[in-house]
Amino acid sequence: MVANLNAKPYPLITRPEPQASQLASTLKSAGFDSLQQTFFTYQANASLDDLNQVVERCDNPWLIFVSVAAVKFAEQLLSITKWPNRGIVAVGTATEKALKQLGIDDILVPNRHNSEGVLALEPLQNISGHDVIIVRGDGGRELIAEGLRARGASNHYIESYKRDWQHISAEQVAYWREKGINTLIISSNALLESVVQLTDNDDNFWQNTCLWLVVSERIARNAKQLGLKRIVCTNGANDQAILSALTQLETIND
């Protein structure tokens, strides 16, 4: 089967488990079939020793959690309810939910679920002299740390998890095409660059015809720079934002 540009969106979900299955279930309940392809899994990347060393250097720090995975693997080190803090920030609503499930209710969430949104939070404007612990995966964007450092904060990282990238073959890419995939769901720049490299082939279907559904304007800008032609930004990485974008696309096609 060859993907039909005007057909109902038939997406490939590239995020890791369990988020992939959760999104697939959300889309299925709304009438959208999908395929799942895990590009990486999460592995623990820090020890309790690492956490203690950071905490010992801090005086009642702000805690900023950048993702659900950051929360999950941080909790495995030591219950987050026992971490000293003067305030807790979750970059998005899914991360907020993960923290609330641990019994943490006093959480700041920015209106924009990204680094810029975190930096716009009112309590983080006058942060000179305060410690901040940013809980994230291996590597990642530095904008939060740079912005807070410019305001006089002392930043520290707990990289609670790392990504273990999987090998995806050309045969698997051909299978997506054969099944009629016409939409790719992309939730990070690292994932975008990996998928673009993998789908770089002679007929340019993925670059010119396939729809790339990305979760932020930053990823959308990168996608344009990589030569992709059909890009839609969901303005959010949560399941409802992605479902809303797909529903609007279906309405347009109808």
C-alpha positions in Angstrom: 0.0 0.0 0.0 1.3 3.5 -0.8 0.4 6.4 1.6 -2.3 8.7 0.3 -1.7 12.4 0.9 -5.4 13.1 1.2 -6.2 10.0 3.3 -7.0 9.9 7.0 -3.7 10.5 9.0 -2.1 7.2 9.6 0.8 8.0 12.0 4.0 6.2 13.1 4.5 6.7 16.8 8.3 7.0 17.5 8.3 7.8 21.2 9.5 5.2 23.8 7.3 3.0 26.0 5.1 3.3 27.9 4.3 6.6 26.3 4.0 5.0 22.8 1.3 2.5 23.8 -0.6 5.2 25.8 -0.6 7.5 22.8 -1.7 4.6 20.5 -4.6 3.8 22.8 -5.7 7.5 22.9 -5.6 7.7 19.1 -7.4 4.4 18.7 -10.2 5.5 21.0 -10.6 8.5 18.7 -10.6 6.4 15.5 -7.0 6.7 14.4 -5.0 3.6 13.6 -1.2 3.9 14.1 2.0 1.9 14.1 4.6 2.0 16.8 8.4 2.1 16.3 10.6 2.5 19.4 13.8 4.4 18.5 15.2 4.3 22.0 14.6 3.0 25.5 15.4 4.6 28.8 18.0 3.4 31.2 19.0 4.5 34.7 22.0 6.9 34.5 22.6 8.2 38.1 23.2 6.8 41.6 22.1 7.8 45.0 25.8 8.9 45.5 25.5 11.2 42.6 22.3 12.7 44.0 23.8 13.1 47.5 26.9 14.9 46.1 24.7 17.4 44.3 22.3 18.0 47.2 25.2 18.5 49.6 26.4 21.5 47.5 22.9 23.1 47.5 21.0 25.2 49.9 17.3 24.5 49.7 17.3 24.3 45.9 14.7 24.8 43.3 14.0 21.5 41.5 13.1 21.5 37.8 12.0 18.2 36.2 12.1 18.2 32.4 10.2 15.0 31.6 8.2 12.0 32.9 11.3 9.9 32.5 13.3 12.3 34.6 10.8 12.0 37.4 10.6 8.2 37.1 14.3 7.6 37.4 14.9 10.3 40.0 12.3 8.6 42.2 14.2 5.4 41.9 17.2 7.1 43.5 15.3 8.5 46.5 11.7 9.4 47.0 11.4 12.9 45.6 9.2 13.9 48.6 12.5 13.6 50.6 14.5 15.9 48.4 15.1 19.3 50.0 13.6 22.1 47.9 12.1 25.6 48.0 9.9 24.9 45.0 9.3 22.3 42.2 8.8 23.0 38.5 7.5 20.5 35.9 8.1 21.5 32.3 4.8 20.0 31.1 1.5 18.6 32.3 2.6 15.0 31.8 5.6 15.6 34.1 3.3 17.4 36.6 1.0 14.3 36.6 3.9 12.0 37.2 4.9 14.1 40.2 1.4 14.3 41.6 1.2 10.5 41.4 4.1 10.5 43.9 2.1 12.7 46.3 3.6 16.0 45.3 0.9 18.7 44.8 2.7 22.0 45.0 4.1 22.2 41.5 4.7 25.1 39.1 3.9 24.5 35.5 4.6 27.1 32.8 1.9 28.1 30.3 4.3 27.1 27.5 5.6 23.6 28.1 9.2 24.3 27.1 12.4 25.9 28.3 11.2 29.4 27.4 8.1 28.8 29.4 10.1 27.8 32.5 12.2 30.9 32.2 9.1 33.0 32.1 7.8 31.7 35.5 7.4 34.6 37.9 9.1 32.9 40.9 12.2 32.3 38.8 12.7 35.9 37.8 14.6 36.9 41.0 16.7 33.9 41.6 20.1 35.4 42.2 22.0 33.4 44.9 19.7 30.4 44.8 20.6 26.8 43.8 18.7 25.0 41.1 18.8 21.3 40.4 17.7 20.4 36.8 16.7 16.8 36.5 16.9 15.5 33.0 18.4 12.8 30.7 21.9 12.6 29.3 22.6 15.7 27.3 19.8 18.0 26.4 19.0 21.6 25.8 21.0 24.2 28.0 18.6 27.1 27.7 17.1 26.8 31.2 20.5 26.6 32.8 21.9 29.5 30.7 18.9 31.7 31.5 19.0 31.0 35.2 22.7 31.4 35.4 22.4 34.9 33.7 20.1 35.8 36.6 22.7 34.7 39.2 21.5 31.2 40.0 23.8 28.3 40.7 22.8 25.3 38.5 23.4 21.6 39.1 22.3 18.6 37.0 21.0 15.2 37.9 21.0 13.2 34.7 18.7 10.5 36.0 18.4 8.6 32.8 20.0 8.0 29.4 18.7 7.0 26.0 19.7 3.6 24.5 19.2 4.0 20.8 17.9 1.0 18.8 19.0 -0.1 15.4 16.3 0.5 12.8 16.9 -1.1 9.4 16.1 0.0 5.9 13.6 -2.9 5.7 11.7 -1.5 8.6 11.4 1.9 6.9 10.2 0.1 3.7 7.6 -1.6 5.9 6.2 1.7 7.1 5.8 2.8 3.5 4.2 -0.5 2.5 1.7 -0.2 5.4 0.7 3.3 4.2 2.2 5.5 6.9 1.6 9.1 5.9 2.4 10.9 9.2 5.4 10.8 11.5 5.0 11.9 15.2 8.3 13.5 16.5 8.8 14.6 20.1 12.4 15.8 20.2 15.2 17.2 18.0 17.4 14.2 18.6 14.5 11.9 17.4 13.9 14.2 14.4 17.5 14.1 13.3 17.6 10.3 13.7 14.4 9.7 11.7 15.4 12.2 8.9 18.8 10.4 8.5 17.1 7.0 8.4 14.4 8.0 5.9 16.8 9.8 3.5 16.2 7.9 0.2 16.0 8.4 -3.5 12.3 9.1 -4.0 12.0 11.8 -1.3 8.6 10.6 -0.1 9.4 11.1 3.5 10.9 14.6 2.9 8.4 16.0 0.5 5.1 14.1 0.9 4.9 12.6 4.4 3.5 14.8 7.2 5.8 15.5 10.1 3.8 16.2 13.3 6.2 17.8 15.7 5.5 18.9 19.3 7.2 22.3 19.4 8.1 25.3 17.3 11.8 24.7 18.0 11.6 21.2 16.4 9.5 22.7 13.5 12.3 25.2 12.8 14.9 22.4 12.8 12.6 20.3 10.5 12.5 23.1 8.0 16.2 23.5 8.1 16.6 19.8 7.4 14.5 20.2 4.2 11.2 18.7 5.3 8.2 20.2 3.4 5.0 19.3 5.3 5.4 20.2 9.0 2.6 20.7 11.6 3.3 21.8 15.1 1.1 20.4 17.9 2.3 23.0 20.4 2.5 20.3 23.1 3.8 16.8 23.6 0.9 15.4 25.5 -1.5 12.9 24.0 -4.4 15.4 23.7 -2.3 18.0 21.8 -1.3 15.4 19.3 -4.9 14.0 19.0 -6.2 17.5 18.5 -3.7 18.2 15.7 -4.6 14.9 13.9 -8.4 15.6 14.3 -7.9 19.0 12.7 -6.0 17.5 9.8 -8.7 14.9 9.2 -11.3 17.7 9.1 -9.2 19.6 6.6 -8.8 16.5 4.4 -12.6 15.8 4.6 
